[in-house]
Amino acid sequence: MPSPAIVNARIGIVGRGRLGTALAESLRAAGLFIEGPLGRGAVGDGCDVVVLCVPDAEIANAARLIHHGALVGHTSGATTLAPLAPHEAFSMHPLLSVVGAGSAEYLEHIKTRVEELRLGNCVAFHGKMPHEQMPQVYKTNDVLIFSSIRDEGLPLTMVEAMLAGCAVVTTGSGGAMEVATAAELPLFEKEDAVALSRILSRFVNRPDEVARVAARGQRAALSDFSFDHMMRRWLATLQRLHDIAPHGHRAPATGAAAVTRQASV
């Protein structure tokens, strides 16, 4: 019997092919609230869960269209429903978007591991993306993993993702800790994959926690990291520096400026 959470969820089936149609009919017959099958390009408005019954090559593009907040999965690898029961007919695969172009060697290592673990249908490598396209990436993902091991400045990527409604998980490296503290974000140690996996497993089992982390992050981003607020902080810092500096004092010139001044005397 489906769990109460599933029974009460609105499930959208995208894809009007044989699989999408059969899946929608089977789940509807099992007593679930089904929207669809919907045509390709549907955004899944009002759905809590969206299942993409589209060819593997179209999964990543179809996922980008789904409205923010829905759990998205796909039926890659499924061939036929009969004689399986509805809950056995397909497996829901979370979609992981990898954005950025760091070390080519490291990226190749990740791709190799994905292939070895047969997770190719679950991971989309987008490479380096123009900044103006990032809001769409945030929109189609529920969680941002900021796993930096460097001493960061103020990581605007985290702030942007929080503004977009993503739950952010981070190592808190450098300036990331300021953002994490303000938003009470979940933290894991640098390069500790086990600790990260525990956080993500908890998120999978408790979607309500994802929503709470996302809500806290969005509030913190709006109140503590807006452009106006950051400018006020900078102005206050400059004012304090001005107030503690001796009036009329000028720091001695150094480098090229000092040489030029001496030469002109």
C-alpha positions as CSV (number, residue, x, y, z in Angstrom):
1,M,0.0,0.0,0.0
2,P,1.4,3.4,-0.8
3,S,2.5,5.6,2.1
4,P,0.2,8.4,3.2
5,A,2.7,11.0,2.0
6,I,2.4,9.5,-1.5
7,V,-1.3,9.1,-1.4
8,N,-1.7,12.8,-0.6
9,A,0.8,14.0,-3.2
10,R,-0.1,15.3,-6.6
11,I,2.0,13.4,-9.1
12,G,2.6,14.6,-12.6
13,I,3.6,12.2,-15.4
14,V,5.4,13.9,-18.3
15,G,5.5,12.0,-21.6
16,R,2.6,10.6,-23.5
17,G,4.3,7.6,-25.0
18,R,3.5,4.0,-24.1
19,L,5.4,4.1,-20.8
20,G,4.0,7.4,-19.6
21,T,0.5,6.4,-20.4
22,A,0.7,3.0,-18.8
23,L,2.4,4.4,-15.7
24,A,-0.2,7.1,-15.3
25,E,-3.0,4.6,-15.6
26,S,-1.4,2.1,-13.2
27,L,-0.7,4.7,-10.5
28,R,-4.2,6.2,-10.9
29,A,-5.7,2.7,-10.5
30,A,-3.7,2.3,-7.3
31,G,-5.5,5.3,-5.9
32,L,-2.9,8.0,-6.4
33,F,-3.6,11.5,-7.5
34,I,-2.1,11.7,-11.0
35,E,-1.8,14.6,-13.4
36,G,-1.3,13.4,-17.0
37,P,0.2,12.0,-18.9
38,L,1.3,15.5,-19.7
39,G,2.9,16.5,-23.0
40,R,6.6,17.2,-23.3
41,G,7.5,20.6,-22.2
42,A,5.1,20.6,-19.3
43,V,6.2,22.5,-16.2
44,G,4.3,20.4,-13.7
45,D,2.4,23.3,-12.0
46,G,0.8,22.2,-8.8
47,C,2.6,18.9,-8.7
48,D,4.6,17.7,-5.6
49,V,6.3,15.0,-7.7
50,V,7.1,14.9,-11.4
51,V,8.1,11.8,-13.2
52,L,9.8,12.2,-16.6
53,C,8.8,9.4,-19.0
54,V,10.9,10.8,-21.8
55,P,13.9,9.4,-23.8
56,D,17.2,9.5,-21.8
57,A,18.6,12.2,-24.1
58,E,15.8,14.6,-23.2
59,I,15.8,14.1,-19.4
60,A,18.1,17.0,-18.5
61,N,16.3,19.5,-20.8
62,A,12.9,18.3,-19.6
63,A,14.0,18.6,-15.9
64,R,14.9,22.3,-16.4
65,L,11.3,23.2,-17.3
66,I,9.8,21.7,-14.1
67,H,8.7,24.3,-11.6
68,H,10.8,24.8,-8.5
69,G,9.8,22.9,-5.4
70,A,8.8,19.6,-7.1
71,L,10.7,16.4,-6.6
72,V,11.8,15.3,-10.0
73,G,12.6,11.8,-11.1
74,H,12.7,9.8,-14.3
75,T,12.1,6.3,-15.6
76,S,15.4,5.8,-17.5
77,G,15.9,2.1,-18.1
78,A,12.2,1.1,-17.7
79,T,10.8,-0.9,-20.6
80,T,7.5,-2.4,-19.6
81,L,5.1,-2.2,-16.6
82,A,3.4,-5.6,-16.8
83,P,3.5,-7.7,-14.8
84,L,5.0,-5.4,-12.2
85,A,3.0,-3.6,-9.5
86,P,2.9,0.2,-9.8
87,H,5.5,0.7,-7.0
88,E,7.9,-1.7,-8.8
89,A,7.4,-0.4,-12.3
90,F,10.1,2.2,-12.2
91,S,12.7,3.7,-9.9
92,M,12.9,7.4,-9.1
93,H,16.4,8.8,-9.9
94,P,17.4,12.1,-8.4
95,L,19.1,14.4,-10.9
96,L,22.4,15.9,-10.0
97,S,23.6,19.0,-11.9
98,V,27.4,19.6,-12.0
99,V,28.2,23.1,-13.0
100,G,31.7,24.6,-13.4
101,A,35.0,24.0,-15.2
102,G,37.7,23.4,-12.6
103,S,40.6,21.0,-13.0
104,A,40.2,19.0,-16.1
105,E,41.8,16.0,-14.4
106,Y,39.5,16.2,-11.4
107,L,36.4,16.6,-13.7
108,E,37.5,13.5,-15.7
109,H,37.9,11.6,-12.5
110,I,34.3,12.4,-11.5
111,K,32.9,11.5,-14.9
112,T,34.8,8.1,-14.7
113,R,33.3,7.4,-11.3
114,V,29.8,8.2,-12.5
115,E,30.3,5.8,-15.4
116,E,31.7,3.1,-13.1
117,L,28.7,3.4,-10.8
118,R,26.3,3.5,-13.7
119,L,24.9,6.8,-12.7
120,G,25.1,8.4,-16.1
121,N,21.3,9.0,-16.3
122,C,21.3,10.7,-12.9
123,V,24.1,13.2,-13.4
124,A,24.2,16.1,-15.9
125,F,27.5,17.8,-16.6
126,H,26.8,21.4,-17.7
127,G,30.3,22.7,-17.7
128,K,31.0,26.4,-17.2
129,M,27.7,28.3,-17.7
130,P,27.1,32.1,-18.3
131,H,26.1,33.8,-15.1
132,E,22.7,34.8,-16.6
133,Q,21.8,31.1,-17.0
134,M,22.4,30.2,-13.4
135,P,19.0,31.2,-12.1
136,Q,17.5,28.5,-14.3
137,V,19.9,26.0,-12.8
138,Y,18.9,27.0,-9.3
139,K,15.3,26.8,-10.3
140,T,15.6,23.1,-11.4
141,N,17.5,21.9,-8.3
142,D,16.4,21.7,-4.7
143,V,19.8,21.6,-3.0
144,L,23.1,23.3,-3.7
145,I,26.3,21.6,-2.4
146,F,29.0,24.2,-1.8
147,S,31.9,21.8,-1.1
148,S,34.8,24.3,-1.4
149,I,38.1,23.5,0.4
150,R,39.6,26.9,-0.2
151,D,39.5,30.0,2.0
152,E,36.7,31.7,0.1
153,G,35.8,35.3,0.2
154,L,32.0,35.9,0.3
155,P,30.6,33.1,-1.9
156,L,27.8,34.8,-3.9
157,T,26.9,31.5,-5.4
158,M,25.5,30.4,-2.0
159,V,23.6,33.6,-1.6
160,E,22.1,33.4,-5.1
161,A,21.1,29.8,-4.6
162,M,19.4,30.7,-1.3
163,L,17.6,33.6,-2.9
164,A,16.3,31.2,-5.5
165,G,15.0,28.9,-2.8
166,C,17.6,26.1,-2.8
167,A,18.6,24.5,0.5
168,V,22.4,25.0,0.7
169,V,24.9,22.6,2.3
170,T,28.5,23.7,2.7
171,T,31.9,23.1,4.2
172,G,31.8,26.6,5.6
173,S,35.3,27.2,4.2
174,G,36.5,30.8,4.6
175,G,33.7,33.4,4.0
176,A,31.2,30.6,3.5
177,M,31.0,30.2,7.3
178,E,29.6,33.7,7.5
179,V,26.7,32.8,5.2
180,A,26.3,29.4,6.9
181,T,26.1,30.9,10.3
182,A,23.5,33.6,9.3
183,A,21.3,31.0,7.6
184,E,22.0,28.1,10.0
185,L,23.0,25.8,7.1
186,P,24.0,22.2,7.5
187,L,27.8,21.8,7.6
188,F,30.2,19.0,6.7
189,E,34.0,18.8,7.0
190,K,36.1,19.4,3.9
191,E,36.5,16.3,1.7
192,D,34.3,14.3,4.1
193,A,32.1,12.5,1.6
194,V,30.5,10.3,4.2
195,A,29.3,13.2,6.3
196,L,27.9,14.8,3.1
197,S,26.1,11.6,2.2
198,R,24.5,11.5,5.6
199,I,23.1,15.0,5.2
200,L,21.7,14.2,1.7
201,S,20.2,10.9,2.9
202,R,18.4,12.8,5.6
203,F,17.2,15.3,3.1
204,V,15.8,12.4,0.9
205,N,14.0,10.9,3.9
206,R,12.8,14.2,5.2
207,P,11.7,16.6,2.5
208,D,10.3,18.9,5.2
209,E,13.9,19.5,6.4
210,V,14.9,20.6,2.9
211,A,12.0,23.1,2.9
212,R,13.1,24.5,6.3
213,V,16.7,24.9,5.3
214,A,15.7,26.6,2.1
215,A,13.3,28.9,3.9
216,R,16.0,29.9,6.5
217,G,18.5,30.5,3.7
218,Q,16.1,32.7,1.7
219,R,15.3,34.8,4.7
220,A,19.0,35.2,5.6
221,A,19.9,36.1,2.0
222,L,17.2,38.8,1.8
223,S,17.9,40.3,5.2
224,D,21.7,40.0,5.6
225,F,23.1,39.8,2.0
226,S,21.0,42.1,-0.1
227,F,22.9,44.7,-2.2
228,D,21.6,47.5,0.0
229,H,22.5,45.8,3.2
230,M,26.0,44.9,2.0
231,M,26.6,48.5,0.9
232,R,25.5,49.8,4.3
233,R,28.0,47.4,5.9
234,W,30.8,48.5,3.7
235,L,30.1,52.2,4.3
236,A,30.0,51.5,8.1
237,T,33.3,49.8,7.9
238,L,34.9,52.6,5.9
239,Q,33.5,55.1,8.4
240,R,35.0,53.2,11.3
241,L,38.4,53.2,9.5
242,H,38.1,56.9,8.9
243,D,37.2,57.6,12.5
244,I,40.2,55.7,14.0
245,A,42.8,57.2,11.6
246,P,44.7,60.3,12.8
247,H,43.1,63.3,11.1
248,G,45.2,64.8,8.3
249,H,47.6,61.8,8.4
250,R,48.6,60.4,5.0
251,A,50.3,57.1,4.7
252,P,53.9,57.3,3.3
253,A,54.1,56.6,-0.4
254,T,55.7,53.4,-1.5
255,G,56.9,51.7,-4.7
256,A,56.6,53.6,-7.9
257,A,54.8,56.5,-6.3
258,A,57.7,57.1,-3.9
259,V,60.3,57.0,-6.6
260,T,58.3,59.5,-8.7
261,R,57.9,61.9,-5.7
262,Q,61.6,61.8,-4.9
263,A,62.6,62.4,-8.5
264,S,60.4,65.5,-8.6
265,V,62.0,67.1,-5.5
